[in-house]
Amino acid sequence: MRETTDQSTLTIELDEAIVLNNESFYDELAALVKKSGRRHVVLDFSGVSIIDDCGLQAVTRLVERYGRKGYSFSLRNPRRPILKLLVFRDMVDRIDVRFTDEYRP
């Protein structure tokens, strides 16, 4: 995981595979969000090729918990299989999904 910040946004570039690590993955994400002090968080899925249910639950939990605290979230560039999973789990209704011009699934 790699993070970058600008004036108002924390961007977290996620690793290639997010599997079998629900608690530690959530804890890592939450620590980055707290540390940054930014109220908008972009989770960059450009490099993610695999995410299991535990990883998805960690992202969902982060969005729900910090969303109640006034944070906003966007997912950037999820690949087609991950986008299908997000649609199936009704995540696209709860979080902004964006694609950059150079990346389309």
N, C-alpha and C positions, 0 to 999 in steps of 0.2 A: 504494500500500500504506500502511496506517495501523496502528499498533500501540498497544495499551493493556495495562496490567499491573495486577494486584492482588496480594494477599499471595503467592500461589503460582502464578499463571497468567499467561502471555503470550498475548494474543489478537491475531492478525494478520488484519485485514480486507483481503482480496485484491481486486485491481482487476477490472474488468468482463471483460477478455479476457486470457488467459494463453496467448500463442502465440509460437512461434519465438524463444524466448529462454532455452533450457534452462540454460546456464551462468550467465548474469547473473541469472536469476530464482533459481536455487539459491543463488548467492552472496549475494544480497540477503536471502533467507530465513535462511540460515546466520548471517549477520552479526547479524540481529535476535535470533536465538535465543541466540547467544553473549553479546551485549551485555546482554540482559535479566537473566540469572542465574536465570531461572525454569526449573523442571524439567518443567512441564506446558505444552504449547503447543496453543492452539486456532487452527486455520486456518478463518477464517470465509469460507465460499463464498457467502454470501447475495447478494452483488452480482455474482458470476461467471456470465456467460452463455455464455462460450466458453472451452474449454481444449483445446489440441492435445496430441499425444503427447509433445512436448518438455516442455511445462509439467507434464504428469502424471508424466513421468520425474523432473523436478526435485523434485516433492513426494514421490514414492516414495523417491528417494535421500536426501532430508532425513530422512524417517521411519526408514529403515533405518540410516543412519549414526548419527543421534543416539539412536535407540532402543537401539542397542548400548552407548551411553554412559549409559543410565539415564533418558533423557527419555521422556515419554509424550506422545501426540498425539491430538487429536480433530479431526474435520472437522465444522463446523457449517453446517447448512442448504444442502447442495448441491442445486441444481435438478435436476429429473428427468433431463434428458439427461446431466448430469455424473454423477449417481448411477448411471445405467445404465452409463456408461463405467467407473466405479469398480468396479461389480459384475463387468463383463466382464474387467477387469484383475486381479481377485481382491484389490483394495485393501480392500474392506470386511471381509475376514478379518484384515487386518493393522493396521487402524486403526479407532478408535471413530468412528462416524458418528452425530451427534446432530441432532435438530431441536428448535428452541425451540417453545413453545406457539403463538406467533403466526405461525409459518411452517411450512407443510406443502407438500411438492412436489405 
